[in-house]
Amino acid sequence: MPLPPELVHLWKESVDTFGTADGGRLFFNEKGGIVGSSTYDRAWHEARELALPPDLVASPLAVRPYDLRHSALSTWLNAGVDPTEVAERAGNSVEVLMTRYAKCLYGRQALANRRIDALLDEYG
């Protein structure tokens, strides 16, 4: 998944500070081994509660780390990025992209309504 420049900078800073484990893993335990799933899950849920407002914590948004992929792809689509480009970056076909990812962004209906209203306003 491509990262925006700001995240690349943070990623490099983290690698410079903490290094990587054998094989290049970014996340590792105190002994350099694989982080246990219960530890990873607990850290994810704690971070999610710190990062999201209470109404979104109660929603299905980013319940699992993999959900970030859905969110990113849907966000790019809603930002107007060409579906062919989004599919290529995701390593999916446009068909898979549109059937699996185009429907999972929180607030999508409100965004669509604003876009429709803006277009209608242009016509007077």
A tleap script that builds the chain and sets N, CA, C and O, in Angstrom:
source leaprc.protein.ff14SB
mol = sequence {
  NMET PRO LEU PRO PRO GLU LEU VAL HIE LEU
  TRP LYS GLU SER VAL ASP THR PHE GLY THR
  ALA ASP GLY GLY ARG LEU PHE PHE ASN GLU
  LYS GLY GLY ILE VAL GLY SER SER THR TYR
  ASP ARG ALA TRP HIE GLU ALA ARG GLU LEU
  ALA LEU PRO PRO ASP LEU VAL ALA SER PRO
  LEU ALA VAL ARG PRO TYR ASP LEU ARG HIE
  SER ALA LEU SER THR TRP LEU ASN ALA GLY
  VAL ASP PRO THR GLU VAL ALA GLU ARG ALA
  GLY ASN SER VAL GLU VAL LEU MET THR ARG
  TYR ALA LYS CYS LEU TYR GLY ARG GLN ALA
  LEU ALA ASN ARG ARG ILE ASP ALA LEU LEU
  ASP GLU TYR CGLY
}
set mol.1.N position { 0.841 -1.157 0.000 }
set mol.1.CA position { 0.000 0.000 0.000 }
set mol.1.C position { 0.895 1.231 0.000 }
set mol.1.O position { 1.771 1.343 0.857 }
set mol.2.N position { 0.704 2.143 -0.919 }
set mol.2.CA position { 1.509 3.365 -0.918 }
set mol.2.C position { 1.212 4.209 0.325 }
set mol.2.O position { 0.079 4.251 0.806 }
set mol.3.N position { 2.228 4.865 0.823 }
set mol.3.CA position { 2.070 5.740 1.976 }
set mol.3.C position { 2.277 7.183 1.560 }
set mol.3.O position { 3.121 7.466 0.710 }
set mol.4.N position { 1.508 8.117 2.155 }
set mol.4.CA position { 1.774 9.528 1.890 }
set mol.4.C position { 3.127 9.913 2.491 }
set mol.4.O position { 3.594 9.266 3.428 }
set mol.5.N position { 3.755 10.957 1.960 }
set mol.5.CA position { 5.095 11.357 2.428 }
set mol.5.C position { 5.198 11.545 3.940 }
set mol.5.O position { 6.226 11.214 4.531 }
set mol.6.N position { 4.144 12.073 4.577 }
set mol.6.CA position { 4.196 12.290 6.025 }
set mol.6.C position { 4.365 10.966 6.774 }
set mol.6.O position { 5.108 10.886 7.752 }
set mol.7.N position { 3.668 9.930 6.300 }
set mol.7.CA position { 3.783 8.631 6.967 }
set mol.7.C position { 5.108 7.949 6.657 }
set mol.7.O position { 5.653 7.237 7.500 }
set mol.8.N position { 5.624 8.162 5.459 }
set mol.8.CA position { 6.948 7.615 5.123 }
set mol.8.C position { 7.987 8.202 6.074 }
set mol.8.O position { 8.865 7.491 6.562 }
set mol.9.N position { 7.881 9.504 6.333 }
set mol.9.CA position { 8.813 10.164 7.255 }
set mol.9.C position { 8.716 9.539 8.654 }
set mol.9.O position { 9.737 9.231 9.268 }
set mol.10.N position { 7.486 9.354 9.156 }
set mol.10.CA position { 7.306 8.745 10.480 }
set mol.10.C position { 7.822 7.312 10.515 }
set mol.10.O position { 8.425 6.885 11.500 }
set mol.11.N position { 7.584 6.577 9.440 }
set mol.11.CA position { 8.040 5.190 9.343 }
set mol.11.C position { 9.567 5.139 9.406 }
set mol.11.O position { 10.133 4.345 10.158 }
set mol.12.N position { 10.233 5.986 8.615 }
set mol.12.CA position { 11.702 6.010 8.615 }
set mol.12.C position { 12.246 6.420 9.979 }
set mol.12.O position { 13.241 5.870 10.453 }
set mol.13.N position { 11.591 7.379 10.597 }
set mol.13.CA position { 12.007 7.823 11.925 }
set mol.13.C position { 11.890 6.676 12.936 }
set mol.13.O position { 12.769 6.492 13.778 }
set mol.14.N position { 10.810 5.915 12.847 }
set mol.14.CA position { 10.623 4.769 13.738 }
set mol.14.C position { 11.701 3.713 13.505 }
set mol.14.O position { 12.249 3.168 14.462 }
set mol.15.N position { 12.005 3.424 12.250 }
set mol.15.CA position { 13.044 2.431 11.934 }
set mol.15.C position { 14.399 2.921 12.428 }
set mol.15.O position { 15.182 2.137 12.965 }
set mol.16.N position { 14.685 4.207 12.252 }
set mol.16.CA position { 15.952 4.758 12.733 }
set mol.16.C position { 16.050 4.665 14.259 }
set mol.16.O position { 17.126 4.410 14.801 }
set mol.17.N position { 14.937 4.870 14.940 }
set mol.17.CA position { 14.921 4.856 16.400 }
set mol.17.C position { 14.923 3.440 16.973 }
set mol.17.O position { 15.685 3.137 17.891 }
set mol.18.N position { 14.065 2.575 16.426 }
set mol.18.CA position { 13.856 1.250 17.021 }
set mol.18.C position { 14.432 0.099 16.207 }
set mol.18.O position { 14.529 -1.024 16.702 }
set mol.19.N position { 14.814 0.370 14.965 }
set mol.19.CA position { 15.338 -0.684 14.109 }
set mol.19.C position { 14.249 -1.640 13.657 }
set mol.19.O position { 13.058 -1.358 13.787 }
set mol.20.N position { 14.676 -2.766 13.129 }
set mol.20.CA position { 13.745 -3.815 12.706 }
set mol.20.C position { 14.233 -5.142 13.276 }
set mol.20.O position { 15.386 -5.274 13.688 }
set mol.21.N position { 13.347 -6.102 13.291 }
set mol.21.CA position { 13.713 -7.451 13.734 }
set mol.21.C position { 14.339 -8.198 12.567 }
set mol.21.O position { 14.362 -7.704 11.440 }
set mol.22.N position { 14.846 -9.390 12.848 }
set mol.22.CA position { 15.373 -10.240 11.776 }
set mol.22.C position { 14.309 -10.387 10.701 }
set mol.22.O position { 13.134 -10.587 11.007 }
set mol.23.N position { 14.710 -10.290 9.473 }
set mol.23.CA position { 13.761 -10.395 8.372 }
set mol.23.C position { 13.094 -9.077 8.036 }
set mol.23.O position { 12.291 -9.018 7.105 }
set mol.24.N position { 13.407 -8.011 8.774 }
set mol.24.CA position { 12.868 -6.697 8.460 }
set mol.24.C position { 11.524 -6.370 9.079 }
set mol.24.O position { 10.931 -5.344 8.745 }
set mol.25.N position { 11.025 -7.216 9.976 }
set mol.25.CA position { 9.730 -6.920 10.610 }
set mol.25.C position { 9.803 -5.601 11.368 }
set mol.25.O position { 10.783 -5.316 12.057 }
set mol.26.N position { 8.752 -4.803 11.228 }
set mol.26.CA position { 8.686 -3.524 11.928 }
set mol.26.C position { 8.237 -3.681 13.373 }
set mol.26.O position { 8.655 -2.917 14.243 }
set mol.27.N position { 7.398 -4.658 13.629 }
set mol.27.CA position { 6.852 -4.855 14.966 }
set mol.27.C position { 7.397 -6.156 15.535 }
set mol.27.O position { 7.299 -7.215 14.915 }
set mol.28.N position { 7.974 -6.055 16.731 }
set mol.28.CA position { 8.584 -7.225 17.356 }
set mol.28.C position { 8.522 -7.069 18.865 }
set mol.28.O position { 8.384 -5.961 19.383 }
set mol.29.N position { 8.625 -8.186 19.558 }
set mol.29.CA position { 8.568 -8.142 21.021 }
set mol.29.C position { 9.939 -7.790 21.603 }
set mol.29.O position { 10.888 -7.506 20.871 }
set mol.30.N position { 10.019 -7.813 22.928 }
set mol.30.CA position { 11.252 -7.402 23.617 }
set mol.30.C position { 12.468 -8.225 23.222 }
set mol.30.O position { 13.597 -7.739 23.294 }
set mol.31.N position { 12.247 -9.460 22.808 }
set mol.31.CA position { 13.351 -10.344 22.436 }
set mol.31.C position { 13.580 -10.386 20.929 }
set mol.31.O position { 14.376 -11.186 20.438 }
set mol.32.N position { 12.880 -9.520 20.198 }
set mol.32.CA position { 13.035 -9.494 18.744 }
set mol.32.C position { 12.148 -10.478 18.011 }
set mol.32.O position { 12.213 -10.590 16.787 }
set mol.33.N position { 11.318 -11.192 18.760 }
set mol.33.CA position { 10.429 -12.184 18.142 }
set mol.33.C position { 9.125 -11.584 17.649 }
set mol.33.O position { 8.904 -10.375 17.714 }
set mol.34.N position { 8.283 -12.455 17.162 }
set mol.34.CA position { 6.979 -12.044 16.647 }
set mol.34.C position { 6.087 -11.612 17.806 }
set mol.34.O position { 6.039 -12.272 18.844 }
set mol.35.N position { 5.381 -10.499 17.620 }
set mol.35.CA position { 4.447 -10.009 18.624 }
set mol.35.C position { 3.264 -10.971 18.687 }
set mol.35.O position { 2.682 -11.318 17.659 }
set mol.36.N position { 2.915 -11.395 19.889 }
set mol.36.CA position { 1.780 -12.301 20.060 }
set mol.36.C position { 0.473 -11.647 19.644 }
set mol.36.O position { 0.304 -10.435 19.782 }
set mol.37.N position { -0.437 -12.442 19.140 }
set mol.37.CA position { -1.700 -11.893 18.637 }
set mol.37.C position { -2.498 -11.190 19.732 }
set mol.37.O position { -3.148 -10.182 19.455 }
set mol.38.N position { -2.468 -11.687 20.953 }
set mol.38.CA position { -3.224 -11.027 22.022 }
set mol.38.C position { -2.611 -9.668 22.361 }
set mol.38.O position { -3.339 -8.718 22.650 }
set mol.39.N position { -1.292 -9.566 22.329 }
set mol.39.CA position { -0.616 -8.288 22.568 }
set mol.39.C position { -0.928 -7.308 21.450 }
set mol.39.O position { -1.234 -6.142 21.702 }
set mol.40.N position { -0.851 -7.780 20.230 }
set mol.40.CA position { -1.136 -6.940 19.065 }
set mol.40.C position { -2.577 -6.448 19.109 }
set mol.40.O position { -2.846 -5.271 18.864 }
set mol.41.N position { -3.503 -7.353 19.421 }
set mol.41.CA position { -4.922 -7.010 19.474 }
set mol.41.C position { -5.186 -5.984 20.569 }
set mol.41.O position { -5.925 -5.023 20.354 }
set mol.42.N position { -4.590 -6.180 21.734 }
set mol.42.CA position { -4.773 -5.248 22.846 }
set mol.42.C position { -4.229 -3.861 22.487 }
set mol.42.O position { -4.881 -2.851 22.750 }
set mol.43.N position { -3.046 -3.813 21.894 }
set mol.43.CA position { -2.450 -2.529 21.503 }
set mol.43.C position { -3.311 -1.829 20.457 }
set mol.43.O position { -3.498 -0.613 20.505 }
set mol.44.N position { -3.835 -2.611 19.507 }
set mol.44.CA position { -4.685 -2.020 18.463 }
set mol.44.C position { -5.929 -1.388 19.080 }
set mol.44.O position { -6.280 -0.256 18.749 }
set mol.45.N position { -6.592 -2.110 19.970 }
set mol.45.CA position { -7.821 -1.585 20.561 }
set mol.45.C position { -7.551 -0.366 21.443 }
set mol.45.O position { -8.357 0.564 21.471 }
set mol.46.N position { -6.446 -0.359 22.152 }
set mol.46.CA position { -6.089 0.813 22.960 }
set mol.46.C position { -5.822 2.018 22.062 }
set mol.46.O position { -6.284 3.122 22.352 }
set mol.47.N position { -5.086 1.815 20.981 }
set mol.47.CA position { -4.785 2.913 20.052 }
set mol.47.C position { -6.063 3.429 19.398 }
set mol.47.O position { -6.239 4.637 19.241 }
set mol.48.N position { -6.947 2.524 19.019 }
set mol.48.CA position { -8.209 2.901 18.387 }
set mol.48.C position { -9.040 3.774 19.328 }
set mol.48.O position { -9.622 4.770 18.899 }
set mol.49.N position { -9.094 3.400 20.613 }
set mol.49.CA position { -9.864 4.185 21.576 }
set mol.49.C position { -9.262 5.569 21.804 }
set mol.49.O position { -9.989 6.524 22.077 }
set mol.50.N position { -7.950 5.682 21.693 }
set mol.50.CA position { -7.299 6.983 21.835 }
set mol.50.C position { -7.481 7.851 20.589 }
set mol.50.O position { -7.561 9.076 20.688 }
set mol.51.N position { -7.545 7.218 19.427 }
set mol.51.CA position { -7.562 7.961 18.167 }
set mol.51.C position { -8.952 8.380 17.707 }
set mol.51.O position { -9.089 9.362 16.977 }
set mol.52.N position { -9.982 7.652 18.121 }
set mol.52.CA position { -11.324 7.908 17.599 }
set mol.52.C position { -12.236 8.511 18.660 }
set mol.52.O position { -12.087 8.223 19.847 }
set mol.53.N position { -13.190 9.356 18.232 }
set mol.53.CA position { -14.194 9.840 19.184 }
set mol.53.C position { -15.115 8.683 19.601 }
set mol.53.O position { -15.206 7.683 18.889 }
set mol.54.N position { -15.791 8.809 20.738 }
set mol.54.CA position { -16.598 7.703 21.269 }
set mol.54.C position { -17.616 7.116 20.287 }
set mol.54.O position { -17.805 5.900 20.266 }
set mol.55.N position { -18.273 7.945 19.479 }
set mol.55.CA position { -19.271 7.399 18.555 }
set mol.55.C position { -18.632 6.498 17.510 }
set mol.55.O position { -19.250 5.529 17.068 }
set mol.56.N position { -17.403 6.803 17.110 }
set mol.56.CA position { -16.724 5.952 16.137 }
set mol.56.C position { -16.110 4.716 16.796 }
set mol.56.O position { -15.997 3.666 16.163 }
set mol.57.N position { -15.717 4.837 18.053 }
set mol.57.CA position { -15.230 3.652 18.773 }
set mol.57.C position { -16.355 2.618 18.847 }
set mol.57.O position { -16.105 1.415 18.770 }
set mol.58.N position { -17.587 3.091 18.995 }
set mol.58.CA position { -18.742 2.192 19.074 }
set mol.58.C position { -19.153 1.646 17.705 }
set mol.58.O position { -19.978 0.735 17.627 }
set mol.59.N position { -18.593 2.188 16.638 }
set mol.59.CA position { -18.933 1.760 15.277 }
set mol.59.C position { -17.984 0.644 14.824 }
set mol.59.O position { -17.028 0.314 15.526 }
set mol.60.N position { -18.252 0.069 13.653 }
set mol.60.CA position { -17.344 -0.968 13.138 }
set mol.60.C position { -16.086 -0.406 12.462 }
set mol.60.O position { -15.279 -1.170 11.932 }
set mol.61.N position { -15.916 0.903 12.476 }
set mol.61.CA position { -14.778 1.528 11.807 }
set mol.61.C position { -13.457 1.055 12.411 }
set mol.61.O position { -13.217 1.222 13.606 }
set mol.62.N position { -12.613 0.469 11.585 }
set mol.62.CA position { -11.257 0.065 11.976 }
set mol.62.C position { -11.222 -0.821 13.219 }
set mol.62.O position { -10.342 -0.677 14.067 }
set mol.63.N position { -12.180 -1.734 13.320 }
set mol.63.CA position { -12.172 -2.676 14.439 }
set mol.63.C position { -10.932 -3.558 14.364 }
set mol.63.O position { -10.355 -3.919 15.390 }
set mol.64.N position { -10.523 -3.903 13.140 }
set mol.64.CA position { -9.309 -4.704 12.921 }
set mol.64.C position { -8.321 -3.861 12.115 }
set mol.64.O position { -8.750 -3.008 11.338 }
set mol.65.N position { -7.036 -4.070 12.274 }
set mol.65.CA position { -6.075 -3.315 11.462 }
set mol.65.C position { -6.341 -3.439 9.959 }
set mol.65.O position { -6.153 -2.476 9.215 }
set mol.66.N position { -6.772 -4.607 9.517 }
set mol.66.CA position { -7.043 -4.798 8.089 }
set mol.66.C position { -8.138 -3.861 7.596 }
set mol.66.O position { -8.189 -3.541 6.408 }
set mol.67.N position { -9.016 -3.417 8.494 }
set mol.67.CA position { -10.083 -2.501 8.098 }
set mol.67.C position { -9.526 -1.179 7.579 }
set mol.67.O position { -10.207 -0.461 6.848 }
set mol.68.N position { -8.291 -0.856 7.954 }
set mol.68.CA position { -7.675 0.373 7.447 }
set mol.68.C position { -7.519 0.322 5.936 }
set mol.68.O position { -7.610 1.351 5.266 }
set mol.69.N position { -7.287 -0.851 5.403 }
set mol.69.CA position { -7.195 -1.010 3.948 }
set mol.69.C position { -8.524 -0.624 3.308 }
set mol.69.O position { -8.560 0.140 2.343 }
set mol.70.N position { -9.617 -1.158 3.853 }
set mol.70.CA position { -10.944 -0.809 3.345 }
set mol.70.C position { -11.157 0.700 3.409 }
set mol.70.O position { -11.629 1.318 2.455 }
set mol.71.N position { -10.804 1.272 4.540 }
set mol.71.CA position { -10.993 2.703 4.735 }
set mol.71.C position { -10.156 3.523 3.756 }
set mol.71.O position { -10.642 4.493 3.175 }
set mol.72.N position { -8.902 3.129 3.579 }
set mol.72.CA position { -8.030 3.863 2.654 }
set mol.72.C position { -8.562 3.807 1.232 }
set mol.72.O position { -8.644 4.832 0.556 }
set mol.73.N position { -8.923 2.619 0.776 }
set mol.73.CA position { -9.397 2.489 -0.598 }
set mol.73.C position { -10.701 3.242 -0.805 }
set mol.73.O position { -10.882 3.892 -1.835 }
set mol.74.N position { -11.605 3.164 0.154 }
set mol.74.CA position { -12.867 3.894 0.044 }
set mol.74.C position { -12.639 5.401 0.086 }
set mol.74.O position { -13.287 6.154 -0.641 }
set mol.75.N position { -11.718 5.832 0.937 }
set mol.75.CA position { -11.401 7.257 1.017 }
set mol.75.C position { -10.856 7.762 -0.304 }
set mol.75.O position { -11.252 8.831 -0.770 }
set mol.76.N position { -9.952 7.007 -0.914 }
set mol.76.CA position { -9.405 7.415 -2.208 }
set mol.76.C position { -10.501 7.498 -3.262 }
set mol.76.O position { -10.536 8.438 -4.055 }
set mol.77.N position { -11.394 6.516 -3.268 }
set mol.77.CA position { -12.505 6.554 -4.227 }
set mol.77.C position { -13.380 7.778 -3.995 }
set mol.77.O position { -13.744 8.472 -4.944 }
set mol.78.N position { -13.716 8.045 -2.740 }
set mol.78.CA position { -14.563 9.195 -2.429 }
set mol.78.C position { -13.857 10.523 -2.652 }
set mol.78.O position { -14.511 11.555 -2.807 }
set mol.79.N position { -12.542 10.507 -2.668 }
set mol.79.CA position { -11.783 11.723 -2.966 }
set mol.79.C position { -11.735 11.992 -4.467 }
set mol.79.O position { -11.243 13.032 -4.905 }
set mol.80.N position { -12.248 11.049 -5.247 }
set mol.80.CA position { -12.280 11.237 -6.691 }
set mol.80.C position { -11.115 10.620 -7.435 }
set mol.80.O position { -10.961 10.850 -8.635 }
set mol.81.N position { -10.284 9.836 -6.745 }
set mol.81.CA position { -9.186 9.163 -7.436 }
set mol.81.C position { -9.791 8.132 -8.385 }
set mol.81.O position { -10.710 7.401 -8.015 }
set mol.82.N position { -9.279 8.079 -9.593 }
set mol.82.CA position { -9.798 7.161 -10.602 }
set mol.82.C position { -9.771 5.725 -10.076 }
set mol.82.O position { -8.748 5.276 -9.560 }
set mol.83.N position { -10.889 4.998 -10.203 }
set mol.83.CA position { -10.935 3.621 -9.703 }
set mol.83.C position { -9.847 2.714 -10.270 }
set mol.83.O position { -9.382 1.802 -9.586 }
set mol.84.N position { -9.440 2.955 -11.506 }
set mol.84.CA position { -8.372 2.143 -12.088 }
set mol.84.C position { -7.067 2.348 -11.322 }
set mol.84.O position { -6.331 1.392 -11.078 }
set mol.85.N position { -6.782 3.590 -10.943 }
set mol.85.CA position { -5.573 3.894 -10.171 }
set mol.85.C position { -5.653 3.282 -8.772 }
set mol.85.O position { -4.684 2.696 -8.289 }
set mol.86.N position { -6.804 3.419 -8.131 }
set mol.86.CA position { -6.977 2.848 -6.793 }
set mol.86.C position { -6.798 1.331 -6.844 }
set mol.86.O position { -6.119 0.752 -5.996 }
set mol.87.N position { -7.410 0.693 -7.841 }
set mol.87.CA position { -7.297 -0.761 -7.980 }
set mol.87.C position { -5.851 -1.183 -8.190 }
set mol.87.O position { -5.396 -2.167 -7.608 }
set mol.88.N position { -5.132 -0.445 -9.017 }
set mol.88.CA position { -3.729 -0.786 -9.273 }
set mol.88.C position { -2.903 -0.677 -7.996 }
set mol.88.O position { -2.099 -1.560 -7.696 }
set mol.89.N position { -3.098 0.400 -7.248 }
set mol.89.CA position { -2.351 0.576 -6.004 }
set mol.89.C position { -2.678 -0.511 -4.987 }
set mol.89.O position { -1.825 -0.924 -4.201 }
set mol.90.N position { -3.936 -0.970 -5.015 }
set mol.90.CA position { -4.378 -1.984 -4.056 }
set mol.90.C position { -4.053 -3.399 -4.491 }
set mol.90.O position { -4.127 -4.335 -3.695 }
set mol.91.N position { -3.691 -3.555 -5.761 }
set mol.91.CA position { -3.440 -4.894 -6.270 }
set mol.91.C position { -4.721 -5.685 -6.490 }
set mol.91.O position { -4.735 -6.911 -6.391 }
set mol.92.N position { -5.797 -4.961 -6.790 }
set mol.92.CA position { -7.093 -5.577 -7.052 }
set mol.92.C position { -7.570 -5.217 -8.450 }
set mol.92.O position { -7.041 -4.305 -9.086 }
set mol.93.N position { -8.572 -5.940 -8.917 }
set mol.93.CA position { -9.254 -5.538 -10.146 }
set mol.93.C position { -10.238 -4.423 -9.788 }
set mol.93.O position { -10.600 -4.259 -8.623 }
set mol.94.N position { -10.665 -3.665 -10.787 }
set mol.94.CA position { -11.666 -2.623 -10.548 }
set mol.94.C position { -12.963 -3.265 -10.043 }
set mol.94.O position { -13.643 -2.705 -9.184 }
set mol.95.N position { -13.298 -4.427 -10.575 }
set mol.95.CA position { -14.518 -5.117 -10.141 }
set mol.95.C position { -14.469 -5.439 -8.646 }
set mol.95.O position { -15.432 -5.177 -7.925 }
set mol.96.N position { -13.366 -5.998 -8.183 }
set mol.96.CA position { -13.226 -6.302 -6.752 }
set mol.96.C position { -13.272 -5.015 -5.938 }
set mol.96.O position { -13.925 -4.955 -4.896 }
set mol.97.N position { -12.590 -4.005 -6.407 }
set mol.97.CA position { -12.562 -2.719 -5.718 }
set mol.97.C position { -13.973 -2.178 -5.518 }
set mol.97.O position { -14.336 -1.776 -4.413 }
set mol.98.N position { -14.764 -2.168 -6.580 }
set mol.98.CA position { -16.092 -1.573 -6.512 }
set mol.98.C position { -17.076 -2.430 -5.711 }
set mol.98.O position { -17.996 -1.889 -5.097 }
set mol.99.N position { -16.904 -3.730 -5.706 }
set mol.99.CA position { -17.847 -4.569 -4.957 }
set mol.99.C position { -17.477 -4.701 -3.486 }
set mol.99.O position { -18.362 -4.851 -2.644 }
set mol.100.N position { -16.196 -4.650 -3.161 }
set mol.100.CA position { -15.785 -4.866 -1.763 }
set mol.100.C position { -15.463 -3.601 -0.998 }
set mol.100.O position { -15.718 -3.526 0.204 }
set mol.101.N position { -14.912 -2.615 -1.661 }
set mol.101.CA position { -14.369 -1.476 -0.927 }
set mol.101.C position { -15.149 -0.183 -1.068 }
set mol.101.O position { -15.027 0.688 -0.207 }
set mol.102.N position { -15.933 -0.020 -2.098 }
set mol.102.CA position { -16.574 1.265 -2.346 }
set mol.102.C position { -17.696 1.578 -1.367 }
set mol.102.O position { -18.195 2.703 -1.350 }
set mol.103.N position { -18.104 0.615 -0.553 }
set mol.103.CA position { -19.271 0.814 0.305 }
set mol.103.C position { -18.955 0.920 1.792 }
set mol.103.O position { -19.881 0.993 2.600 }
set mol.104.N position { -17.709 0.933 2.174 }
set mol.104.CA position { -17.420 0.773 3.612 }
set mol.104.C position { -16.892 2.028 4.298 }
set mol.104.O position { -16.389 1.937 5.418 }
set mol.105.N position { -16.988 3.181 3.675 }
set mol.105.CA position { -16.482 4.384 4.328 }
set mol.105.C position { -17.551 5.013 5.207 }
set mol.105.O position { -18.675 5.248 4.764 }
set mol.106.N position { -17.193 5.281 6.450 }
set mol.106.CA position { -18.091 5.943 7.391 }
set mol.106.C position { -18.477 7.312 6.835 }
set mol.106.O position { -17.607 8.054 6.378 }
set mol.107.N position { -19.756 7.656 6.866 }
set mol.107.CA position { -20.211 8.965 6.416 }
set mol.107.C position { -20.330 9.109 4.916 }
set mol.107.O position { -20.468 10.226 4.419 }
set mol.108.N position { -20.282 8.030 4.193 }
set mol.108.CA position { -20.293 8.074 2.728 }
set mol.108.C position { -21.566 8.706 2.188 }
set mol.108.O position { -21.505 9.479 1.232 }
set mol.109.N position { -22.718 8.398 2.776 }
set mol.109.CA position { -23.977 8.939 2.289 }
set mol.109.C position { -24.010 10.460 2.449 }
set mol.109.O position { -24.463 11.164 1.547 }
set mol.110.N position { -23.540 10.965 3.572 }
set mol.110.CA position { -23.510 12.412 3.785 }
set mol.110.C position { -22.596 13.089 2.772 }
set mol.110.O position { -22.918 14.164 2.266 }
set mol.111.N position { -21.464 12.468 2.473 }
set mol.111.CA position { -20.548 13.017 1.476 }
set mol.111.C position { -21.209 13.046 0.107 }
set mol.111.O position { -21.106 14.040 -0.612 }
set mol.112.N position { -21.883 11.972 -0.254 }
set mol.112.CA position { -22.571 11.921 -1.546 }
set mol.112.C position { -23.642 13.005 -1.620 }
set mol.112.O position { -23.781 13.660 -2.653 }
set mol.113.N position { -24.393 13.205 -0.553 }
set mol.113.CA position { -25.424 14.245 -0.537 }
set mol.113.C position { -24.825 15.630 -0.723 }
set mol.113.O position { -25.384 16.451 -1.451 }
set mol.114.N position { -23.697 15.904 -0.078 }
set mol.114.CA position { -23.037 17.210 -0.243 }
set mol.114.C position { -22.584 17.412 -1.681 }
set mol.114.O position { -22.727 18.504 -2.230 }
set mol.115.N position { -22.042 16.371 -2.289 }
set mol.115.CA position { -21.595 16.486 -3.679 }
set mol.115.C position { -22.770 16.728 -4.621 }
set mol.115.O position { -22.675 17.545 -5.537 }
set mol.116.N position { -23.869 16.027 -4.403 }
set mol.116.CA position { -25.057 16.225 -5.239 }
set mol.116.C position { -25.592 17.638 -5.054 }
set mol.116.O position { -25.925 18.308 -6.031 }
set mol.117.N position { -25.679 18.100 -3.799 }
set mol.117.CA position { -26.140 19.464 -3.536 }
set mol.117.C position { -25.248 20.494 -4.209 }
set mol.117.O position { -25.747 21.458 -4.791 }
set mol.118.N position { -23.939 20.303 -4.138 }
set mol.118.CA position { -23.003 21.245 -4.767 }
set mol.118.C position { -23.204 21.286 -6.277 }
set mol.118.O position { -23.176 22.359 -6.879 }
set mol.119.N position { -23.406 20.132 -6.886 }
set mol.119.CA position { -23.635 20.088 -8.325 }
set mol.119.C position { -24.937 20.785 -8.683 }
set mol.119.O position { -24.985 21.547 -9.649 }
set mol.120.N position { -25.990 20.533 -7.921 }
set mol.120.CA position { -27.275 21.186 -8.188 }
set mol.120.C position { -27.180 22.694 -7.995 }
set mol.120.O position { -27.810 23.452 -8.732 }
set mol.121.N position { -26.393 23.140 -7.006 }
set mol.121.CA position { -26.185 24.575 -6.794 }
set mol.121.C position { -25.529 25.232 -7.998 }
set mol.121.O position { -25.817 26.387 -8.312 }
set mol.122.N position { -24.651 24.500 -8.670 }
set mol.122.CA position { -23.995 25.041 -9.866 }
set mol.122.C position { -25.002 25.345 -10.966 }
set mol.122.O position { -24.802 26.263 -11.761 }
set mol.123.N position { -26.082 24.575 -11.011 }
set mol.123.CA position { -27.098 24.763 -12.042 }
set mol.123.C position { -28.109 25.834 -11.672 }
set mol.123.O position { -28.986 26.171 -12.467 }
set mol.124.N position { -27.986 26.370 -10.457 }
set mol.124.CA position { -28.817 27.481 -10.042 }
set mol.124.C position { -30.134 27.070 -9.555 }
set mol.124.O position { -30.942 27.915 -9.171 }
savepdb mol mol.pdb
quit
